[in-house]
Amino acid sequence: MVNSTSKRAIHKPPKPYPDFPLFAHCNGKWAKKIRGRLHYFGQWAAPDKALEEYKRQSKALHTGSTPRPTPGEITIKDLCNSFLTAKKARVDSGELAQRSWADYYVTCERMVKYFGKNQSVSDIGPKDFEHFRASLAKLWGATTLGNEIRRIRVVFNYAYKTDLIDRPLSTPRSTPACPCAAGRSDATPHP
């Protein structure tokens, strides 16, 4: 019997030359596995830029340390500092409660601790957020987890709206406070 749900074939480009150290990953980027982890260096359309980025990061990656961010890229630490400064101005003007700012501060501390202060924001992907969310879900129930995820989304939405990053990031969705109401079409809205 023929499989009616066959996957679309992805036509990866060949290596530009035989000694090219990177391989074409199915996500459209050049990649290399270093110390048991995949690292991505650039789009298929620009193998020279990908190779340049690999050479810039290779020493740090092969020794197990975190590569320095590309000049002009924002790190998690920079994003959190910028975000907290903007929110502090709202506290000072009376638009935001001190308690809310304190919650944002703790959320930013968690993000910096999990991702690393020198992690480039543009290198964080959906899988990274899935793992981060899973680590948080081990600590809390649905309501607290949902509140934390909402704060994380606020931080990354701030980065996009203030042009610190050029595209919105795919962050985790918050969970409903009441699991029994999730997905119910007959639920009536509160007045």
RAVEN-V287706 format. One record per helix or strand of 3 or more residues. SS is the DSSP state (2 for helix, 1 for strand). FROM is the first residue (numbers start at 0). LEN is the number of residues. Records with the same first field share a line. If there is no record, write none. Layout:
SS = FROM-LEN, FROM-LEN
//
This chain:
1 = 28-6, 36-7
2 = 43-20, 75-17, 97-18, 120-3, 125-12, 141-20, 178-3
//
